């Protein structure tokens, strides 16, 4: 081979090596992205499981409270609203009157707290369900990104493999002594060139 041919081949090898190195950088970057997205997916999955468990617990509590409220409403309906008034009017003296009023207030307060708690549980359950839906939607989007990144990295790997197979070189470098142009082997004049080993 002439000096010009060798230099041309070396330049081609350098270009191919640069392309391969650039692909290695892209592949490493994509792999980092894939790892990050996978972490997000795993995190979303853990949050969904936690929220699902919370929803189950809230649903059980809501059913329990609903049962208690229905039972309480039945008692109120059967006794009638006048039962509280009768309780107060049947007081035997001022001291007994205040005691009965306190009892009625306590009962009414308990009923109101039960209703407020029931409404709060409904709101909490609704918010938990919305949170799960949000997490699921975000997880779906993350999976789309993951698939896109995986497709991109496979494409880069295939491109890199094509360069390696097509040119049959490695990262190992070799020094070869090549006769200087215009001189023969017998002259003993050589110049060292740096090649990628084939």
PyMOL commands that place a pseudoatom at each C-alpha (Angstrom):
pseudoatom trace, name=CA, resn=UNK, resi=1, chain=A, elem=C, hetatm=0, pos=[0.000, 0.000, 0.000]
pseudoatom trace, name=CA, resn=UNK, resi=2, chain=A, elem=C, hetatm=0, pos=[1.162, 3.503, -0.750]
pseudoatom trace, name=CA, resn=UNK, resi=3, chain=A, elem=C, hetatm=0, pos=[1.487, 6.173, 1.911]
pseudoatom trace, name=CA, resn=UNK, resi=4, chain=A, elem=C, hetatm=0, pos=[-1.568, 8.007, 0.514]
pseudoatom trace, name=CA, resn=UNK, resi=5, chain=A, elem=C, hetatm=0, pos=[-3.675, 4.846, 0.638]
pseudoatom trace, name=CA, resn=UNK, resi=6, chain=A, elem=C, hetatm=0, pos=[-2.585, 4.142, 4.182]
pseudoatom trace, name=CA, resn=UNK, resi=7, chain=A, elem=C, hetatm=0, pos=[-3.354, 7.673, 5.320]
pseudoatom trace, name=CA, resn=UNK, resi=8, chain=A, elem=C, hetatm=0, pos=[-6.764, 7.519, 3.627]
pseudoatom trace, name=CA, resn=UNK, resi=9, chain=A, elem=C, hetatm=0, pos=[-7.527, 4.246, 5.319]
pseudoatom trace, name=CA, resn=UNK, resi=10, chain=A, elem=C, hetatm=0, pos=[-6.374, 5.608, 8.663]
pseudoatom trace, name=CA, resn=UNK, resi=11, chain=A, elem=C, hetatm=0, pos=[-8.622, 8.685, 8.237]
pseudoatom trace, name=CA, resn=UNK, resi=12, chain=A, elem=C, hetatm=0, pos=[-11.550, 6.403, 7.448]
pseudoatom trace, name=CA, resn=UNK, resi=13, chain=A, elem=C, hetatm=0, pos=[-10.798, 4.317, 10.523]
pseudoatom trace, name=CA, resn=UNK, resi=14, chain=A, elem=C, hetatm=0, pos=[-10.623, 7.454, 12.665]
pseudoatom trace, name=CA, resn=UNK, resi=15, chain=A, elem=C, hetatm=0, pos=[-14.007, 8.579, 11.370]
pseudoatom trace, name=CA, resn=UNK, resi=16, chain=A, elem=C, hetatm=0, pos=[-15.508, 5.197, 12.094]
pseudoatom trace, name=CA, resn=UNK, resi=17, chain=A, elem=C, hetatm=0, pos=[-13.980, 5.171, 15.581]
pseudoatom trace, name=CA, resn=UNK, resi=18, chain=A, elem=C, hetatm=0, pos=[-15.403, 8.656, 16.250]
pseudoatom trace, name=CA, resn=UNK, resi=19, chain=A, elem=C, hetatm=0, pos=[-18.840, 7.472, 15.140]
pseudoatom trace, name=CA, resn=UNK, resi=20, chain=A, elem=C, hetatm=0, pos=[-18.580, 4.426, 17.381]
pseudoatom trace, name=CA, resn=UNK, resi=21, chain=A, elem=C, hetatm=0, pos=[-17.470, 6.549, 20.359]
pseudoatom trace, name=CA, resn=UNK, resi=22, chain=A, elem=C, hetatm=0, pos=[-20.368, 8.965, 19.778]
pseudoatom trace, name=CA, resn=UNK, resi=23, chain=A, elem=C, hetatm=0, pos=[-22.782, 6.035, 19.738]
pseudoatom trace, name=CA, resn=UNK, resi=24, chain=A, elem=C, hetatm=0, pos=[-21.284, 4.734, 22.993]
pseudoatom trace, name=CA, resn=UNK, resi=25, chain=A, elem=C, hetatm=0, pos=[-21.972, 8.119, 24.591]
pseudoatom trace, name=CA, resn=UNK, resi=26, chain=A, elem=C, hetatm=0, pos=[-25.556, 8.133, 23.259]
pseudoatom trace, name=CA, resn=UNK, resi=27, chain=A, elem=C, hetatm=0, pos=[-26.143, 4.576, 24.471]
pseudoatom trace, name=CA, resn=UNK, resi=28, chain=A, elem=C, hetatm=0, pos=[-24.820, 5.373, 27.955]
pseudoatom trace, name=CA, resn=UNK, resi=29, chain=A, elem=C, hetatm=0, pos=[-27.012, 8.487, 28.135]
pseudoatom trace, name=CA, resn=UNK, resi=30, chain=A, elem=C, hetatm=0, pos=[-30.090, 6.562, 27.000]
pseudoatom trace, name=CA, resn=UNK, resi=31, chain=A, elem=C, hetatm=0, pos=[-29.384, 3.830, 29.538]
pseudoatom trace, name=CA, resn=UNK, resi=32, chain=A, elem=C, hetatm=0, pos=[-29.263, 6.460, 32.295]
pseudoatom trace, name=CA, resn=UNK, resi=33, chain=A, elem=C, hetatm=0, pos=[-32.615, 7.788, 31.071]
pseudoatom trace, name=CA, resn=UNK, resi=34, chain=A, elem=C, hetatm=0, pos=[-34.072, 4.274, 31.043]
pseudoatom trace, name=CA, resn=UNK, resi=35, chain=A, elem=C, hetatm=0, pos=[-32.886, 3.655, 34.602]
pseudoatom trace, name=CA, resn=UNK, resi=36, chain=A, elem=C, hetatm=0, pos=[-34.423, 6.963, 35.741]
pseudoatom trace, name=CA, resn=UNK, resi=37, chain=A, elem=C, hetatm=0, pos=[-37.758, 6.287, 34.043]
pseudoatom trace, name=CA, resn=UNK, resi=38, chain=A, elem=C, hetatm=0, pos=[-37.846, 2.745, 35.438]
pseudoatom trace, name=CA, resn=UNK, resi=39, chain=A, elem=C, hetatm=0, pos=[-37.292, 4.199, 38.917]
pseudoatom trace, name=CA, resn=UNK, resi=40, chain=A, elem=C, hetatm=0, pos=[-40.253, 6.520, 38.374]
pseudoatom trace, name=CA, resn=UNK, resi=41, chain=A, elem=C, hetatm=0, pos=[-42.423, 3.595, 37.248]
pseudoatom trace, name=CA, resn=UNK, resi=42, chain=A, elem=C, hetatm=0, pos=[-41.419, 1.541, 40.297]
pseudoatom trace, name=CA, resn=UNK, resi=43, chain=A, elem=C, hetatm=0, pos=[-42.109, 4.526, 42.564]
pseudoatom trace, name=CA, resn=UNK, resi=44, chain=A, elem=C, hetatm=0, pos=[-45.538, 5.066, 40.988]
pseudoatom trace, name=CA, resn=UNK, resi=45, chain=A, elem=C, hetatm=0, pos=[-46.321, 1.380, 41.401]
pseudoatom trace, name=CA, resn=UNK, resi=46, chain=A, elem=C, hetatm=0, pos=[-45.465, 1.549, 45.119]
pseudoatom trace, name=CA, resn=UNK, resi=47, chain=A, elem=C, hetatm=0, pos=[-47.631, 4.655, 45.526]
pseudoatom trace, name=CA, resn=UNK, resi=48, chain=A, elem=C, hetatm=0, pos=[-50.530, 2.994, 43.714]
pseudoatom trace, name=CA, resn=UNK, resi=49, chain=A, elem=C, hetatm=0, pos=[-50.307, -0.058, 45.975]
pseudoatom trace, name=CA, resn=UNK, resi=50, chain=A, elem=C, hetatm=0, pos=[-50.177, 2.132, 49.094]
pseudoatom trace, name=CA, resn=UNK, resi=51, chain=A, elem=C, hetatm=0, pos=[-53.153, 4.213, 47.929]
pseudoatom trace, name=CA, resn=UNK, resi=52, chain=A, elem=C, hetatm=0, pos=[-55.118, 1.096, 46.984]
pseudoatom trace, name=CA, resn=UNK, resi=53, chain=A, elem=C, hetatm=0, pos=[-54.603, -0.250, 50.489]
pseudoatom trace, name=CA, resn=UNK, resi=54, chain=A, elem=C, hetatm=0, pos=[-55.688, 3.103, 51.916]
pseudoatom trace, name=CA, resn=UNK, resi=55, chain=A, elem=C, hetatm=0, pos=[-58.825, 3.022, 49.747]
pseudoatom trace, name=CA, resn=UNK, resi=56, chain=A, elem=C, hetatm=0, pos=[-59.703, -0.446, 51.036]
pseudoatom trace, name=CA, resn=UNK, resi=57, chain=A, elem=C, hetatm=0, pos=[-59.328, 0.713, 54.646]
pseudoatom trace, name=CA, resn=UNK, resi=58, chain=A, elem=C, hetatm=0, pos=[-61.327, 3.892, 54.012]
pseudoatom trace, name=CA, resn=UNK, resi=59, chain=A, elem=C, hetatm=0, pos=[-64.056, 1.923, 52.293]
pseudoatom trace, name=CA, resn=UNK, resi=60, chain=A, elem=C, hetatm=0, pos=[-64.325, -0.430, 55.273]
pseudoatom trace, name=CA, resn=UNK, resi=61, chain=A, elem=C, hetatm=0, pos=[-64.476, 2.501, 57.698]
pseudoatom trace, name=CA, resn=UNK, resi=62, chain=A, elem=C, hetatm=0, pos=[-67.111, 4.204, 55.557]
pseudoatom trace, name=CA, resn=UNK, resi=63, chain=A, elem=C, hetatm=0, pos=[-69.292, 1.103, 55.545]
pseudoatom trace, name=CA, resn=UNK, resi=64, chain=A, elem=C, hetatm=0, pos=[-68.951, 0.834, 59.321]
pseudoatom trace, name=CA, resn=UNK, resi=65, chain=A, elem=C, hetatm=0, pos=[-69.895, 4.497, 59.828]
pseudoatom trace, name=CA, resn=UNK, resi=66, chain=A, elem=C, hetatm=0, pos=[-72.781, 4.176, 57.385]
pseudoatom trace, name=CA, resn=UNK, resi=67, chain=A, elem=C, hetatm=0, pos=[-74.116, 1.217, 59.347]
pseudoatom trace, name=CA, resn=UNK, resi=68, chain=A, elem=C, hetatm=0, pos=[-73.877, 3.198, 62.596]
pseudoatom trace, name=CA, resn=UNK, resi=69, chain=A, elem=C, hetatm=0, pos=[-75.632, 6.195, 61.054]
pseudoatom trace, name=CA, resn=UNK, resi=70, chain=A, elem=C, hetatm=0, pos=[-78.483, 4.075, 59.720]
pseudoatom trace, name=CA, resn=UNK, resi=71, chain=A, elem=C, hetatm=0, pos=[-78.900, 2.517, 63.133]
pseudoatom trace, name=CA, resn=UNK, resi=72, chain=A, elem=C, hetatm=0, pos=[-78.895, 5.963, 64.759]
pseudoatom trace, name=CA, resn=UNK, resi=73, chain=A, elem=C, hetatm=0, pos=[-81.392, 7.348, 62.228]
pseudoatom trace, name=CA, resn=UNK, resi=74, chain=A, elem=C, hetatm=0, pos=[-83.697, 4.437, 62.947]
pseudoatom trace, name=CA, resn=UNK, resi=75, chain=A, elem=C, hetatm=0, pos=[-83.600, 5.214, 66.671]
pseudoatom trace, name=CA, resn=UNK, resi=76, chain=A, elem=C, hetatm=0, pos=[-84.317, 8.909, 66.032]
pseudoatom trace, name=CA, resn=UNK, resi=77, chain=A, elem=C, hetatm=0, pos=[-87.163, 8.066, 63.662]
pseudoatom trace, name=CA, resn=UNK, resi=78, chain=A, elem=C, hetatm=0, pos=[-88.741, 5.604, 66.091]
pseudoatom trace, name=CA, resn=UNK, resi=79, chain=A, elem=C, hetatm=0, pos=[-88.401, 7.878, 69.125]
pseudoatom trace, name=CA, resn=UNK, resi=80, chain=A, elem=C, hetatm=0, pos=[-89.384, 11.038, 67.282]
pseudoatom trace, name=CA, resn=UNK, resi=81, chain=A, elem=C, hetatm=0, pos=[-87.937, 14.538, 67.686]
pseudoatom trace, name=CA, resn=UNK, resi=82, chain=A, elem=C, hetatm=0, pos=[-90.224, 15.219, 70.666]
pseudoatom trace, name=CA, resn=UNK, resi=83, chain=A, elem=C, hetatm=0, pos=[-88.336, 12.663, 72.786]
pseudoatom trace, name=CA, resn=UNK, resi=84, chain=A, elem=C, hetatm=0, pos=[-85.605, 15.206, 73.556]
pseudoatom trace, name=CA, resn=UNK, resi=85, chain=A, elem=C, hetatm=0, pos=[-88.209, 17.800, 74.554]
pseudoatom trace, name=CA, resn=UNK, resi=86, chain=A, elem=C, hetatm=0, pos=[-90.001, 15.258, 76.716]
pseudoatom trace, name=CA, resn=UNK, resi=87, chain=A, elem=C, hetatm=0, pos=[-86.728, 14.346, 78.372]
pseudoatom trace, name=CA, resn=UNK, resi=88, chain=A, elem=C, hetatm=0, pos=[-86.148, 17.998, 79.274]
pseudoatom trace, name=CA, resn=UNK, resi=89, chain=A, elem=C, hetatm=0, pos=[-89.717, 18.697, 80.371]
pseudoatom trace, name=CA, resn=UNK, resi=90, chain=A, elem=C, hetatm=0, pos=[-89.674, 15.711, 82.694]
pseudoatom trace, name=CA, resn=UNK, resi=91, chain=A, elem=C, hetatm=0, pos=[-86.834, 17.274, 84.656]
pseudoatom trace, name=CA, resn=UNK, resi=92, chain=A, elem=C, hetatm=0, pos=[-87.312, 17.239, 88.429]
pseudoatom trace, name=CA, resn=UNK, resi=93, chain=A, elem=C, hetatm=0, pos=[-85.897, 20.579, 89.514]
pseudoatom trace, name=CA, resn=UNK, resi=94, chain=A, elem=C, hetatm=0, pos=[-83.327, 23.007, 88.149]
pseudoatom trace, name=CA, resn=UNK, resi=95, chain=A, elem=C, hetatm=0, pos=[-80.337, 20.750, 88.736]
pseudoatom trace, name=CA, resn=UNK, resi=96, chain=A, elem=C, hetatm=0, pos=[-82.010, 17.842, 86.940]
pseudoatom trace, name=CA, resn=UNK, resi=97, chain=A, elem=C, hetatm=0, pos=[-83.051, 20.188, 84.109]
pseudoatom trace, name=CA, resn=UNK, resi=98, chain=A, elem=C, hetatm=0, pos=[-79.465, 21.259, 83.437]
pseudoatom trace, name=CA, resn=UNK, resi=99, chain=A, elem=C, hetatm=0, pos=[-78.340, 17.677, 83.609]
pseudoatom trace, name=CA, resn=UNK, resi=100, chain=A, elem=C, hetatm=0, pos=[-80.946, 16.601, 81.037]
pseudoatom trace, name=CA, resn=UNK, resi=101, chain=A, elem=C, hetatm=0, pos=[-80.109, 19.546, 78.758]
pseudoatom trace, name=CA, resn=UNK, resi=102, chain=A, elem=C, hetatm=0, pos=[-76.422, 18.568, 78.960]
pseudoatom trace, name=CA, resn=UNK, resi=103, chain=A, elem=C, hetatm=0, pos=[-77.297, 14.994, 78.022]
pseudoatom trace, name=CA, resn=UNK, resi=104, chain=A, elem=C, hetatm=0, pos=[-79.343, 16.140, 75.028]
pseudoatom trace, name=CA, resn=UNK, resi=105, chain=A, elem=C, hetatm=0, pos=[-76.547, 18.465, 73.890]
pseudoatom trace, name=CA, resn=UNK, resi=106, chain=A, elem=C, hetatm=0, pos=[-74.058, 15.628, 74.209]
pseudoatom trace, name=CA, resn=UNK, resi=107, chain=A, elem=C, hetatm=0, pos=[-76.266, 13.329, 72.109]
pseudoatom trace, name=CA, resn=UNK, resi=108, chain=A, elem=C, hetatm=0, pos=[-76.764, 15.994, 69.432]
pseudoatom trace, name=CA, resn=UNK, resi=109, chain=A, elem=C, hetatm=0, pos=[-73.038, 16.779, 69.407]
pseudoatom trace, name=CA, resn=UNK, resi=110, chain=A, elem=C, hetatm=0, pos=[-72.238, 13.094, 68.950]
pseudoatom trace, name=CA, resn=UNK, resi=111, chain=A, elem=C, hetatm=0, pos=[-74.742, 12.839, 66.083]
pseudoatom trace, name=CA, resn=UNK, resi=112, chain=A, elem=C, hetatm=0, pos=[-73.253, 15.902, 64.375]
pseudoatom trace, name=CA, resn=UNK, resi=113, chain=A, elem=C, hetatm=0, pos=[-69.709, 14.603, 64.814]
pseudoatom trace, name=CA, resn=UNK, resi=114, chain=A, elem=C, hetatm=0, pos=[-70.754, 11.284, 63.323]
pseudoatom trace, name=CA, resn=UNK, resi=115, chain=A, elem=C, hetatm=0, pos=[-72.275, 13.047, 60.304]
pseudoatom trace, name=CA, resn=UNK, resi=116, chain=A, elem=C, hetatm=0, pos=[-69.212, 15.278, 59.882]
pseudoatom trace, name=CA, resn=UNK, resi=117, chain=A, elem=C, hetatm=0, pos=[-66.947, 12.238, 60.144]
pseudoatom trace, name=CA, resn=UNK, resi=118, chain=A, elem=C, hetatm=0, pos=[-69.030, 10.394, 57.562]
pseudoatom trace, name=CA, resn=UNK, resi=119, chain=A, elem=C, hetatm=0, pos=[-68.778, 13.304, 55.120]
pseudoatom trace, name=CA, resn=UNK, resi=120, chain=A, elem=C, hetatm=0, pos=[-65.026, 13.588, 55.749]
pseudoatom trace, name=CA, resn=UNK, resi=121, chain=A, elem=C, hetatm=0, pos=[-64.577, 9.880, 55.020]
pseudoatom trace, name=CA, resn=UNK, resi=122, chain=A, elem=C, hetatm=0, pos=[-66.489, 10.232, 51.747]
pseudoatom trace, name=CA, resn=UNK, resi=123, chain=A, elem=C, hetatm=0, pos=[-64.269, 13.162, 50.726]
pseudoatom trace, name=CA, resn=UNK, resi=124, chain=A, elem=C, hetatm=0, pos=[-61.085, 11.333, 51.751]
pseudoatom trace, name=CA, resn=UNK, resi=125, chain=A, elem=C, hetatm=0, pos=[-62.118, 8.216, 49.834]
pseudoatom trace, name=CA, resn=UNK, resi=126, chain=A, elem=C, hetatm=0, pos=[-62.920, 10.259, 46.740]
pseudoatom trace, name=CA, resn=UNK, resi=127, chain=A, elem=C, hetatm=0, pos=[-59.539, 12.062, 46.889]
pseudoatom trace, name=CA, resn=UNK, resi=128, chain=A, elem=C, hetatm=0, pos=[-57.685, 8.782, 47.353]
pseudoatom trace, name=CA, resn=UNK, resi=129, chain=A, elem=C, hetatm=0, pos=[-59.385, 7.317, 44.266]
pseudoatom trace, name=CA, resn=UNK, resi=130, chain=A, elem=C, hetatm=0, pos=[-58.505, 10.410, 42.243]
pseudoatom trace, name=CA, resn=UNK, resi=131, chain=A, elem=C, hetatm=0, pos=[-54.895, 10.170, 43.438]
pseudoatom trace, name=CA, resn=UNK, resi=132, chain=A, elem=C, hetatm=0, pos=[-54.691, 6.549, 42.285]
pseudoatom trace, name=CA, resn=UNK, resi=133, chain=A, elem=C, hetatm=0, pos=[-56.049, 7.470, 38.860]
pseudoatom trace, name=CA, resn=UNK, resi=134, chain=A, elem=C, hetatm=0, pos=[-53.469, 10.263, 38.596]
pseudoatom trace, name=CA, resn=UNK, resi=135, chain=A, elem=C, hetatm=0, pos=[-50.656, 7.901, 39.566]
pseudoatom trace, name=CA, resn=UNK, resi=136, chain=A, elem=C, hetatm=0, pos=[-51.861, 5.322, 37.033]
pseudoatom trace, name=CA, resn=UNK, resi=137, chain=A, elem=C, hetatm=0, pos=[-52.008, 7.927, 34.250]
pseudoatom trace, name=CA, resn=UNK, resi=138, chain=A, elem=C, hetatm=0, pos=[-48.509, 9.146, 35.107]
pseudoatom trace, name=CA, resn=UNK, resi=139, chain=A, elem=C, hetatm=0, pos=[-47.276, 5.562, 35.135]
pseudoatom trace, name=CA, resn=UNK, resi=140, chain=A, elem=C, hetatm=0, pos=[-48.773, 4.974, 31.678]
pseudoatom trace, name=CA, resn=UNK, resi=141, chain=A, elem=C, hetatm=0, pos=[-46.964, 8.060, 30.352]
pseudoatom trace, name=CA, resn=UNK, resi=142, chain=A, elem=C, hetatm=0, pos=[-43.722, 6.915, 31.983]
pseudoatom trace, name=CA, resn=UNK, resi=143, chain=A, elem=C, hetatm=0, pos=[-44.062, 3.497, 30.324]
pseudoatom trace, name=CA, resn=UNK, resi=144, chain=A, elem=C, hetatm=0, pos=[-44.500, 5.208, 26.938]
pseudoatom trace, name=CA, resn=UNK, resi=145, chain=A, elem=C, hetatm=0, pos=[-41.302, 7.165, 27.529]
pseudoatom trace, name=CA, resn=UNK, resi=146, chain=A, elem=C, hetatm=0, pos=[-39.542, 3.971, 28.629]
pseudoatom trace, name=CA, resn=UNK, resi=147, chain=A, elem=C, hetatm=0, pos=[-40.601, 2.142, 25.461]
pseudoatom trace, name=CA, resn=UNK, resi=148, chain=A, elem=C, hetatm=0, pos=[-39.390, 5.069, 23.354]
pseudoatom trace, name=CA, resn=UNK, resi=149, chain=A, elem=C, hetatm=0, pos=[-36.009, 5.135, 25.126]
pseudoatom trace, name=CA, resn=UNK, resi=150, chain=A, elem=C, hetatm=0, pos=[-35.650, 1.351, 24.824]
pseudoatom trace, name=CA, resn=UNK, resi=151, chain=A, elem=C, hetatm=0, pos=[-36.409, 1.538, 21.110]
pseudoatom trace, name=CA, resn=UNK, resi=152, chain=A, elem=C, hetatm=0, pos=[-33.850, 4.335, 20.690]
pseudoatom trace, name=CA, resn=UNK, resi=153, chain=A, elem=C, hetatm=0, pos=[-31.116, 2.461, 22.560]
pseudoatom trace, name=CA, resn=UNK, resi=154, chain=A, elem=C, hetatm=0, pos=[-31.716, -0.702, 20.517]
pseudoatom trace, name=CA, resn=UNK, resi=155, chain=A, elem=C, hetatm=0, pos=[-31.413, 1.381, 17.351]
pseudoatom trace, name=CA, resn=UNK, resi=156, chain=A, elem=C, hetatm=0, pos=[-28.133, 2.895, 18.565]
pseudoatom trace, name=CA, resn=UNK, resi=157, chain=A, elem=C, hetatm=0, pos=[-26.768, -0.528, 19.509]
pseudoatom trace, name=CA, resn=UNK, resi=158, chain=A, elem=C, hetatm=0, pos=[-27.698, -1.894, 16.077]
pseudoatom trace, name=CA, resn=UNK, resi=159, chain=A, elem=C, hetatm=0, pos=[-25.991, 1.079, 14.419]
pseudoatom trace, name=CA, resn=UNK, resi=160, chain=A, elem=C, hetatm=0, pos=[-22.868, 0.520, 16.504]
pseudoatom trace, name=CA, resn=UNK, resi=161, chain=A, elem=C, hetatm=0, pos=[-22.844, -3.200, 15.716]
pseudoatom trace, name=CA, resn=UNK, resi=162, chain=A, elem=C, hetatm=0, pos=[-23.183, -2.408, 12.020]
pseudoatom trace, name=CA, resn=UNK, resi=163, chain=A, elem=C, hetatm=0, pos=[-20.100, -0.180, 12.153]
pseudoatom trace, name=CA, resn=UNK, resi=164, chain=A, elem=C, hetatm=0, pos=[-18.118, -2.830, 14.023]
pseudoatom trace, name=CA, resn=UNK, resi=165, chain=A, elem=C, hetatm=0, pos=[-19.161, -5.662, 11.692]
pseudoatom trace, name=CA, resn=UNK, resi=166, chain=A, elem=C, hetatm=0, pos=[-18.821, -3.604, 8.529]
pseudoatom trace, name=CA, resn=UNK, resi=167, chain=A, elem=C, hetatm=0, pos=[-15.320, -2.424, 9.306]
pseudoatom trace, name=CA, resn=UNK, resi=168, chain=A, elem=C, hetatm=0, pos=[-14.057, -5.205, 11.542]
pseudoatom trace, name=CA, resn=UNK, resi=169, chain=A, elem=C, hetatm=0, pos=[-12.056, -3.114, 13.975]
pseudoatom trace, name=CA, resn=UNK, resi=170, chain=A, elem=C, hetatm=0, pos=[-11.690, -2.900, 17.703]
pseudoatom trace, name=CA, resn=UNK, resi=171, chain=A, elem=C, hetatm=0, pos=[-10.547, -0.227, 20.124]
pseudoatom trace, name=CA, resn=UNK, resi=172, chain=A, elem=C, hetatm=0, pos=[-7.058, -1.763, 20.240]
pseudoatom trace, name=CA, resn=UNK, resi=173, chain=A, elem=C, hetatm=0, pos=[-4.457, 0.327, 18.445]
pseudoatom trace, name=CA, resn=UNK, resi=174, chain=A, elem=C, hetatm=0, pos=[-1.287, -0.881, 16.685]
pseudoatom trace, name=CA, resn=UNK, resi=175, chain=A, elem=C, hetatm=0, pos=[1.850, 0.772, 15.398]
pseudoatom trace, name=CA, resn=UNK, resi=176, chain=A, elem=C, hetatm=0, pos=[3.034, -0.391, 11.975]
pseudoatom trace, name=CA, resn=UNK, resi=177, chain=A, elem=C, hetatm=0, pos=[6.227, 0.516, 10.183]
pseudoatom trace, name=CA, resn=UNK, resi=178, chain=A, elem=C, hetatm=0, pos=[5.444, 1.519, 6.620]
pseudoatom trace, name=CA, resn=UNK, resi=179, chain=A, elem=C, hetatm=0, pos=[8.073, 2.222, 3.949]
pseudoatom trace, name=CA, resn=UNK, resi=180, chain=A, elem=C, hetatm=0, pos=[8.354, 5.903, 3.121]
pseudoatom trace, name=CA, resn=UNK, resi=181, chain=A, elem=C, hetatm=0, pos=[6.831, 6.757, -0.254]
pseudoatom trace, name=CA, resn=UNK, resi=182, chain=A, elem=C, hetatm=0, pos=[9.356, 6.661, -3.012]
pseudoatom trace, name=CA, resn=UNK, resi=183, chain=A, elem=C, hetatm=0, pos=[11.702, 4.262, -1.276]
pseudoatom trace, name=CA, resn=UNK, resi=184, chain=A, elem=C, hetatm=0, pos=[11.883, 0.531, -1.449]
pseudoatom trace, name=CA, resn=UNK, resi=185, chain=A, elem=C, hetatm=0, pos=[12.089, -2.009, 1.302]
pseudoatom trace, name=CA, resn=UNK, resi=186, chain=A, elem=C, hetatm=0, pos=[15.830, -2.396, 0.704]
pseudoatom trace, name=CA, resn=UNK, resi=187, chain=A, elem=C, hetatm=0, pos=[16.467, 1.230, 1.549]
pseudoatom trace, name=CA, resn=UNK, resi=188, chain=A, elem=C, hetatm=0, pos=[15.554, 0.563, 5.143]
pseudoatom trace, name=CA, resn=UNK, resi=189, chain=A, elem=C, hetatm=0, pos=[13.654, 3.893, 5.434]
pseudoatom trace, name=CA, resn=UNK, resi=190, chain=A, elem=C, hetatm=0, pos=[10.396, 3.373, 7.325]
pseudoatom trace, name=CA, resn=UNK, resi=191, chain=A, elem=C, hetatm=0, pos=[7.836, 5.590, 9.082]
pseudoatom trace, name=CA, resn=UNK, resi=192, chain=A, elem=C, hetatm=0, pos=[5.633, 4.436, 11.960]
pseudoatom trace, name=CA, resn=UNK, resi=193, chain=A, elem=C, hetatm=0, pos=[1.839, 4.912, 11.526]
pseudoatom trace, name=CA, resn=UNK, resi=194, chain=A, elem=C, hetatm=0, pos=[-0.832, 4.424, 14.178]
pseudoatom trace, name=CA, resn=UNK, resi=195, chain=A, elem=C, hetatm=0, pos=[-3.654, 2.089, 13.097]
pseudoatom trace, name=CA, resn=UNK, resi=196, chain=A, elem=C, hetatm=0, pos=[-6.708, 0.454, 14.590]
pseudoatom trace, name=CA, resn=UNK, resi=197, chain=A, elem=C, hetatm=0, pos=[-5.911, -3.231, 14.568]
pseudoatom trace, name=CA, resn=UNK, resi=198, chain=A, elem=C, hetatm=0, pos=[-7.999, -5.276, 12.175]
for i in range(1, 198): cmd.bond("trace and resi %d" % i, "trace and resi %d" % (i + 1))
show_as sticks, trace
zoom trace
